[in-house]
Amino acid sequence: MYSVQLEKEQLNELNRLARDPATKPRTRQRLEMVRLRAMGHSMVQIGAAFGVTPRCVRKWVKAYLAGGYGALEDKPHPGRRSELTPEHLHALRAMVAEGNRGWSAPQLAAWLREERGITISACRLRVHLRRAGLSYKRTRTHVKDKRDREEVLMVAVEHETHKRGPMPS
C-alpha cells in the first residue's frame, strides 16, 4: 500500500494545479487521485470515484511519489508527420491566388502528387488548407450553366410542339 504524506505547501500546490485552467483534464484527474490518497481514502474508493481500477490509481500515486507533478502529465502523442510542408502550402497559395481557374480539393491533391510528388487525400488536404487559412475555389459541376441559351430555347419549343401534337392546318 502506497502512503502519501503531503506537507501543507505540497497540498496547496496540488490544489492550485487542480484548479488551474491550463491543467489538462486527465492530469487534473490524476492530481485528484493523489490528493484523495493523501486524505486517507483507499485505492478501491478512489478508483470507484473515478471509474478506474485500483491498479490504475496505484500507478499514478506511485508515479507522483517518484517524480512529482511532472510524472502525472500526459506524454506527447506523436503521429506521423505530414509530407505537406509550409513550402508546399505556400506553393498552393500562390497557385490558387493566380485566379485563372477554380480548384477542387481532389484537383489540388492531384496537382501536389504530379508536381511535388506528395500523396495526400483530398479530405486530409482540406484539413490542412483550413488550418492554414487558405480558401480555394470549387469548380461548378453543373453542366446547366454551360449550355447555349438559344439551343435550350429551341429544344424547349420543339418539346412543347411534340407534346401538343402537330399544328392543325
Secondary structure as GFF3:
##gff-version 3
##sequence-region A 1 169
A	DSSP	alpha_helix	8	19	.	.	.	ID=ss1
A	DSSP	alpha_helix	25	38	.	.	.	ID=ss2
A	DSSP	alpha_helix	43	50	.	.	.	ID=ss3
A	DSSP	alpha_helix	54	67	.	.	.	ID=ss4
A	DSSP	three_ten_helix	69	72	.	.	.	ID=ss5
A	DSSP	alpha_helix	86	97	.	.	.	ID=ss6
A	DSSP	alpha_helix	105	111	.	.	.	ID=ss7
A	DSSP	pi_helix	112	116	.	.	.	ID=ss8
A	DSSP	alpha_helix	122	131	.	.	.	ID=ss9
A	DSSP	three_ten_helix	144	146	.	.	.	ID=ss10
A	DSSP	alpha_helix	149	164	.	.	.	ID=ss11
###
